[in-house]
């Protein structure tokens, strides 16, 4: 009996992991790029996500099947929510590290702040998107959400996961995902038709 991709990954098959990367790296990159607004940071998130996925390769349940909402997953492997969950944790950690670094630098005498040192890259990124106005409106709406709501919004609205798949990614019930999404501001709900912003991965 031929093993599934999930089982091959659990067994530590490097070729299976290469297939996983080929199938899902672009989706993870797009998810990270929308949340960070920084292509370089998004590429780092992809690298860290798949490194962590390799370390945690035995975690996916061997008998799990694809969850509705894991659209585009080859052979119904159902692994995209698992990867999004890892990426979400990576994004949390990178934000915390950036805040700690910024605070440490701000305490140094005679050192410029992050705002002085680092140019605002948002305009440059927006210029590479298909629709700058839609991206600006979506990011503004996203910025008004609490972290838990922002993560649910990004997974369900931007990345197209179902409540069940987003719940698996975040480790919460689907009802919690639904509740967090409904608690978002009305402006965010009104702007959902405008958030179909594609992010192209650099070759």
MODELLER restraints for C-alpha pairs under 7 A, 6 or more apart:
rsr = mdl.restraints
at = mdl.atoms
rsr.add(forms.Gaussian(group=physical.xy_distance, feature=features.Distance(at['CA:5:A'], at['CA:16:A']), mean=6.11, stdev=0.5))
rsr.add(forms.Gaussian(group=physical.xy_distance, feature=features.Distance(at['CA:5:A'], at['CA:77:A']), mean=6.54, stdev=0.5))
rsr.add(forms.Gaussian(group=physical.xy_distance, feature=features.Distance(at['CA:6:A'], at['CA:62:A']), mean=6.77, stdev=0.5))
rsr.add(forms.Gaussian(group=physical.xy_distance, feature=features.Distance(at['CA:6:A'], at['CA:77:A']), mean=6.44, stdev=0.5))
rsr.add(forms.Gaussian(group=physical.xy_distance, feature=features.Distance(at['CA:7:A'], at['CA:62:A']), mean=6.03, stdev=0.5))
rsr.add(forms.Gaussian(group=physical.xy_distance, feature=features.Distance(at['CA:8:A'], at['CA:16:A']), mean=5.96, stdev=0.5))
rsr.add(forms.Gaussian(group=physical.xy_distance, feature=features.Distance(at['CA:9:A'], at['CA:16:A']), mean=5.69, stdev=0.5))
rsr.add(forms.Gaussian(group=physical.xy_distance, feature=features.Distance(at['CA:9:A'], at['CA:17:A']), mean=5.90, stdev=0.5))
rsr.add(forms.Gaussian(group=physical.xy_distance, feature=features.Distance(at['CA:9:A'], at['CA:57:A']), mean=6.11, stdev=0.5))
rsr.add(forms.Gaussian(group=physical.xy_distance, feature=features.Distance(at['CA:10:A'], at['CA:57:A']), mean=5.16, stdev=0.5))
rsr.add(forms.Gaussian(group=physical.xy_distance, feature=features.Distance(at['CA:10:A'], at['CA:58:A']), mean=4.56, stdev=0.5))
rsr.add(forms.Gaussian(group=physical.xy_distance, feature=features.Distance(at['CA:23:A'], at['CA:74:A']), mean=6.94, stdev=0.5))
rsr.add(forms.Gaussian(group=physical.xy_distance, feature=features.Distance(at['CA:24:A'], at['CA:80:A']), mean=6.75, stdev=0.5))
rsr.add(forms.Gaussian(group=physical.xy_distance, feature=features.Distance(at['CA:25:A'], at['CA:46:A']), mean=6.67, stdev=0.5))
rsr.add(forms.Gaussian(group=physical.xy_distance, feature=features.Distance(at['CA:26:A'], at['CA:201:A']), mean=6.54, stdev=0.5))
rsr.add(forms.Gaussian(group=physical.xy_distance, feature=features.Distance(at['CA:28:A'], at['CA:46:A']), mean=6.23, stdev=0.5))
rsr.add(forms.Gaussian(group=physical.xy_distance, feature=features.Distance(at['CA:28:A'], at['CA:84:A']), mean=6.70, stdev=0.5))
rsr.add(forms.Gaussian(group=physical.xy_distance, feature=features.Distance(at['CA:29:A'], at['CA:42:A']), mean=5.69, stdev=0.5))
rsr.add(forms.Gaussian(group=physical.xy_distance, feature=features.Distance(at['CA:29:A'], at['CA:43:A']), mean=6.36, stdev=0.5))
rsr.add(forms.Gaussian(group=physical.xy_distance, feature=features.Distance(at['CA:29:A'], at['CA:46:A']), mean=5.77, stdev=0.5))
rsr.add(forms.Gaussian(group=physical.xy_distance, feature=features.Distance(at['CA:30:A'], at['CA:199:A']), mean=5.47, stdev=0.5))
rsr.add(forms.Gaussian(group=physical.xy_distance, feature=features.Distance(at['CA:31:A'], at['CA:159:A']), mean=6.47, stdev=0.5))
rsr.add(forms.Gaussian(group=physical.xy_distance, feature=features.Distance(at['CA:32:A'], at['CA:42:A']), mean=4.92, stdev=0.5))
rsr.add(forms.Gaussian(group=physical.xy_distance, feature=features.Distance(at['CA:32:A'], at['CA:45:A']), mean=6.68, stdev=0.5))
rsr.add(forms.Gaussian(group=physical.xy_distance, feature=features.Distance(at['CA:33:A'], at['CA:39:A']), mean=5.79, stdev=0.5))
rsr.add(forms.Gaussian(group=physical.xy_distance, feature=features.Distance(at['CA:33:A'], at['CA:42:A']), mean=4.88, stdev=0.5))
rsr.add(forms.Gaussian(group=physical.xy_distance, feature=features.Distance(at['CA:36:A'], at['CA:42:A']), mean=6.78, stdev=0.5))
rsr.add(forms.Gaussian(group=physical.xy_distance, feature=features.Distance(at['CA:37:A'], at['CA:122:A']), mean=6.17, stdev=0.5))
rsr.add(forms.Gaussian(group=physical.xy_distance, feature=features.Distance(at['CA:37:A'], at['CA:125:A']), mean=6.49, stdev=0.5))
rsr.add(forms.Gaussian(group=physical.xy_distance, feature=features.Distance(at['CA:38:A'], at['CA:125:A']), mean=6.73, stdev=0.5))
rsr.add(forms.Gaussian(group=physical.xy_distance, feature=features.Distance(at['CA:45:A'], at['CA:87:A']), mean=6.71, stdev=0.5))
rsr.add(forms.Gaussian(group=physical.xy_distance, feature=features.Distance(at['CA:45:A'], at['CA:90:A']), mean=6.48, stdev=0.5))
rsr.add(forms.Gaussian(group=physical.xy_distance, feature=features.Distance(at['CA:45:A'], at['CA:91:A']), mean=6.86, stdev=0.5))
rsr.add(forms.Gaussian(group=physical.xy_distance, feature=features.Distance(at['CA:48:A'], at['CA:90:A']), mean=6.96, stdev=0.5))
rsr.add(forms.Gaussian(group=physical.xy_distance, feature=features.Distance(at['CA:49:A'], at['CA:86:A']), mean=5.86, stdev=0.5))
rsr.add(forms.Gaussian(group=physical.xy_distance, feature=features.Distance(at['CA:49:A'], at['CA:87:A']), mean=5.24, stdev=0.5))
rsr.add(forms.Gaussian(group=physical.xy_distance, feature=features.Distance(at['CA:49:A'], at['CA:90:A']), mean=6.57, stdev=0.5))
rsr.add(forms.Gaussian(group=physical.xy_distance, feature=features.Distance(at['CA:65:A'], at['CA:77:A']), mean=6.98, stdev=0.5))
rsr.add(forms.Gaussian(group=physical.xy_distance, feature=features.Distance(at['CA:65:A'], at['CA:78:A']), mean=6.03, stdev=0.5))
rsr.add(forms.Gaussian(group=physical.xy_distance, feature=features.Distance(at['CA:66:A'], at['CA:76:A']), mean=5.21, stdev=0.5))
rsr.add(forms.Gaussian(group=physical.xy_distance, feature=features.Distance(at['CA:66:A'], at['CA:77:A']), mean=5.63, stdev=0.5))
rsr.add(forms.Gaussian(group=physical.xy_distance, feature=features.Distance(at['CA:66:A'], at['CA:78:A']), mean=3.68, stdev=0.5))
rsr.add(forms.Gaussian(group=physical.xy_distance, feature=features.Distance(at['CA:67:A'], at['CA:78:A']), mean=5.83, stdev=0.5))
rsr.add(forms.Gaussian(group=physical.xy_distance, feature=features.Distance(at['CA:67:A'], at['CA:164:A']), mean=6.93, stdev=0.5))
rsr.add(forms.Gaussian(group=physical.xy_distance, feature=features.Distance(at['CA:67:A'], at['CA:165:A']), mean=5.87, stdev=0.5))
rsr.add(forms.Gaussian(group=physical.xy_distance, feature=features.Distance(at['CA:68:A'], at['CA:162:A']), mean=6.40, stdev=0.5))
rsr.add(forms.Gaussian(group=physical.xy_distance, feature=features.Distance(at['CA:68:A'], at['CA:165:A']), mean=6.90, stdev=0.5))
rsr.add(forms.Gaussian(group=physical.xy_distance, feature=features.Distance(at['CA:69:A'], at['CA:160:A']), mean=6.76, stdev=0.5))
rsr.add(forms.Gaussian(group=physical.xy_distance, feature=features.Distance(at['CA:69:A'], at['CA:161:A']), mean=4.68, stdev=0.5))
rsr.add(forms.Gaussian(group=physical.xy_distance, feature=features.Distance(at['CA:69:A'], at['CA:162:A']), mean=4.35, stdev=0.5))
rsr.add(forms.Gaussian(group=physical.xy_distance, feature=features.Distance(at['CA:69:A'], at['CA:165:A']), mean=6.19, stdev=0.5))
rsr.add(forms.Gaussian(group=physical.xy_distance, feature=features.Distance(at['CA:70:A'], at['CA:78:A']), mean=6.28, stdev=0.5))
rsr.add(forms.Gaussian(group=physical.xy_distance, feature=features.Distance(at['CA:70:A'], at['CA:80:A']), mean=6.41, stdev=0.5))
rsr.add(forms.Gaussian(group=physical.xy_distance, feature=features.Distance(at['CA:70:A'], at['CA:161:A']), mean=5.93, stdev=0.5))
rsr.add(forms.Gaussian(group=physical.xy_distance, feature=features.Distance(at['CA:70:A'], at['CA:165:A']), mean=6.68, stdev=0.5))
rsr.add(forms.Gaussian(group=physical.xy_distance, feature=features.Distance(at['CA:81:A'], at['CA:165:A']), mean=5.55, stdev=0.5))
rsr.add(forms.Gaussian(group=physical.xy_distance, feature=features.Distance(at['CA:81:A'], at['CA:166:A']), mean=6.39, stdev=0.5))
rsr.add(forms.Gaussian(group=physical.xy_distance, feature=features.Distance(at['CA:81:A'], at['CA:168:A']), mean=6.15, stdev=0.5))
rsr.add(forms.Gaussian(group=physical.xy_distance, feature=features.Distance(at['CA:81:A'], at['CA:169:A']), mean=4.62, stdev=0.5))
rsr.add(forms.Gaussian(group=physical.xy_distance, feature=features.Distance(at['CA:82:A'], at['CA:168:A']), mean=6.86, stdev=0.5))
rsr.add(forms.Gaussian(group=physical.xy_distance, feature=features.Distance(at['CA:82:A'], at['CA:169:A']), mean=5.23, stdev=0.5))
rsr.add(forms.Gaussian(group=physical.xy_distance, feature=features.Distance(at['CA:84:A'], at['CA:169:A']), mean=5.65, stdev=0.5))
rsr.add(forms.Gaussian(group=physical.xy_distance, feature=features.Distance(at['CA:85:A'], at['CA:169:A']), mean=3.92, stdev=0.5))
rsr.add(forms.Gaussian(group=physical.xy_distance, feature=features.Distance(at['CA:85:A'], at['CA:170:A']), mean=5.37, stdev=0.5))
rsr.add(forms.Gaussian(group=physical.xy_distance, feature=features.Distance(at['CA:102:A'], at['CA:114:A']), mean=6.25, stdev=0.5))
rsr.add(forms.Gaussian(group=physical.xy_distance, feature=features.Distance(at['CA:105:A'], at['CA:111:A']), mean=6.81, stdev=0.5))
rsr.add(forms.Gaussian(group=physical.xy_distance, feature=features.Distance(at['CA:105:A'], at['CA:113:A']), mean=6.92, stdev=0.5))
rsr.add(forms.Gaussian(group=physical.xy_distance, feature=features.Distance(at['CA:106:A'], at['CA:113:A']), mean=5.50, stdev=0.5))
rsr.add(forms.Gaussian(group=physical.xy_distance, feature=features.Distance(at['CA:126:A'], at['CA:132:A']), mean=5.24, stdev=0.5))
rsr.add(forms.Gaussian(group=physical.xy_distance, feature=features.Distance(at['CA:129:A'], at['CA:198:A']), mean=6.96, stdev=0.5))
rsr.add(forms.Gaussian(group=physical.xy_distance, feature=features.Distance(at['CA:129:A'], at['CA:199:A']), mean=6.47, stdev=0.5))
rsr.add(forms.Gaussian(group=physical.xy_distance, feature=features.Distance(at['CA:130:A'], at['CA:197:A']), mean=6.83, stdev=0.5))
rsr.add(forms.Gaussian(group=physical.xy_distance, feature=features.Distance(at['CA:130:A'], at['CA:198:A']), mean=6.81, stdev=0.5))
rsr.add(forms.Gaussian(group=physical.xy_distance, feature=features.Distance(at['CA:131:A'], at['CA:197:A']), mean=6.92, stdev=0.5))
rsr.add(forms.Gaussian(group=physical.xy_distance, feature=features.Distance(at['CA:134:A'], at['CA:194:A']), mean=5.50, stdev=0.5))
rsr.add(forms.Gaussian(group=physical.xy_distance, feature=features.Distance(at['CA:134:A'], at['CA:195:A']), mean=6.12, stdev=0.5))
rsr.add(forms.Gaussian(group=physical.xy_distance, feature=features.Distance(at['CA:135:A'], at['CA:195:A']), mean=6.63, stdev=0.5))
rsr.add(forms.Gaussian(group=physical.xy_distance, feature=features.Distance(at['CA:135:A'], at['CA:197:A']), mean=6.30, stdev=0.5))
rsr.add(forms.Gaussian(group=physical.xy_distance, feature=features.Distance(at['CA:138:A'], at['CA:191:A']), mean=6.72, stdev=0.5))
rsr.add(forms.Gaussian(group=physical.xy_distance, feature=features.Distance(at['CA:138:A'], at['CA:195:A']), mean=5.64, stdev=0.5))
rsr.add(forms.Gaussian(group=physical.xy_distance, feature=features.Distance(at['CA:141:A'], at['CA:187:A']), mean=6.73, stdev=0.5))
rsr.add(forms.Gaussian(group=physical.xy_distance, feature=features.Distance(at['CA:141:A'], at['CA:188:A']), mean=5.28, stdev=0.5))
rsr.add(forms.Gaussian(group=physical.xy_distance, feature=features.Distance(at['CA:142:A'], at['CA:150:A']), mean=6.06, stdev=0.5))
rsr.add(forms.Gaussian(group=physical.xy_distance, feature=features.Distance(at['CA:145:A'], at['CA:184:A']), mean=6.31, stdev=0.5))
rsr.add(forms.Gaussian(group=physical.xy_distance, feature=features.Distance(at['CA:149:A'], at['CA:180:A']), mean=5.17, stdev=0.5))
rsr.add(forms.Gaussian(group=physical.xy_distance, feature=features.Distance(at['CA:149:A'], at['CA:181:A']), mean=5.96, stdev=0.5))
rsr.add(forms.Gaussian(group=physical.xy_distance, feature=features.Distance(at['CA:149:A'], at['CA:184:A']), mean=6.54, stdev=0.5))
rsr.add(forms.Gaussian(group=physical.xy_distance, feature=features.Distance(at['CA:152:A'], at['CA:166:A']), mean=6.90, stdev=0.5))
rsr.add(forms.Gaussian(group=physical.xy_distance, feature=features.Distance(at['CA:152:A'], at['CA:177:A']), mean=6.27, stdev=0.5))
rsr.add(forms.Gaussian(group=physical.xy_distance, feature=features.Distance(at['CA:152:A'], at['CA:180:A']), mean=6.85, stdev=0.5))
rsr.add(forms.Gaussian(group=physical.xy_distance, feature=features.Distance(at['CA:152:A'], at['CA:181:A']), mean=6.23, stdev=0.5))
rsr.add(forms.Gaussian(group=physical.xy_distance, feature=features.Distance(at['CA:153:A'], at['CA:181:A']), mean=6.17, stdev=0.5))
rsr.add(forms.Gaussian(group=physical.xy_distance, feature=features.Distance(at['CA:155:A'], at['CA:161:A']), mean=5.75, stdev=0.5))
rsr.add(forms.Gaussian(group=physical.xy_distance, feature=features.Distance(at['CA:155:A'], at['CA:166:A']), mean=6.09, stdev=0.5))
rsr.add(forms.Gaussian(group=physical.xy_distance, feature=features.Distance(at['CA:156:A'], at['CA:162:A']), mean=6.08, stdev=0.5))
rsr.add(forms.Gaussian(group=physical.xy_distance, feature=features.Distance(at['CA:156:A'], at['CA:163:A']), mean=6.97, stdev=0.5))
rsr.add(forms.Gaussian(group=physical.xy_distance, feature=features.Distance(at['CA:156:A'], at['CA:166:A']), mean=6.58, stdev=0.5))
rsr.add(forms.Gaussian(group=physical.xy_distance, feature=features.Distance(at['CA:158:A'], at['CA:195:A']), mean=6.74, stdev=0.5))
rsr.add(forms.Gaussian(group=physical.xy_distance, feature=features.Distance(at['CA:158:A'], at['CA:196:A']), mean=6.75, stdev=0.5))
rsr.add(forms.Gaussian(group=physical.xy_distance, feature=features.Distance(at['CA:163:A'], at['CA:174:A']), mean=4.98, stdev=0.5))
rsr.add(forms.Gaussian(group=physical.xy_distance, feature=features.Distance(at['CA:163:A'], at['CA:177:A']), mean=5.91, stdev=0.5))
rsr.add(forms.Gaussian(group=physical.xy_distance, feature=features.Distance(at['CA:163:A'], at['CA:178:A']), mean=6.45, stdev=0.5))
rsr.add(forms.Gaussian(group=physical.xy_distance, feature=features.Distance(at['CA:164:A'], at['CA:174:A']), mean=4.90, stdev=0.5))
rsr.add(forms.Gaussian(group=physical.xy_distance, feature=features.Distance(at['CA:166:A'], at['CA:177:A']), mean=6.95, stdev=0.5))
rsr.add(forms.Gaussian(group=physical.xy_distance, feature=features.Distance(at['CA:167:A'], at['CA:173:A']), mean=5.27, stdev=0.5))
rsr.add(forms.Gaussian(group=physical.xy_distance, feature=features.Distance(at['CA:167:A'], at['CA:174:A']), mean=5.00, stdev=0.5))
rsr.add(forms.Gaussian(group=physical.xy_distance, feature=features.Distance(at['CA:167:A'], at['CA:177:A']), mean=6.04, stdev=0.5))
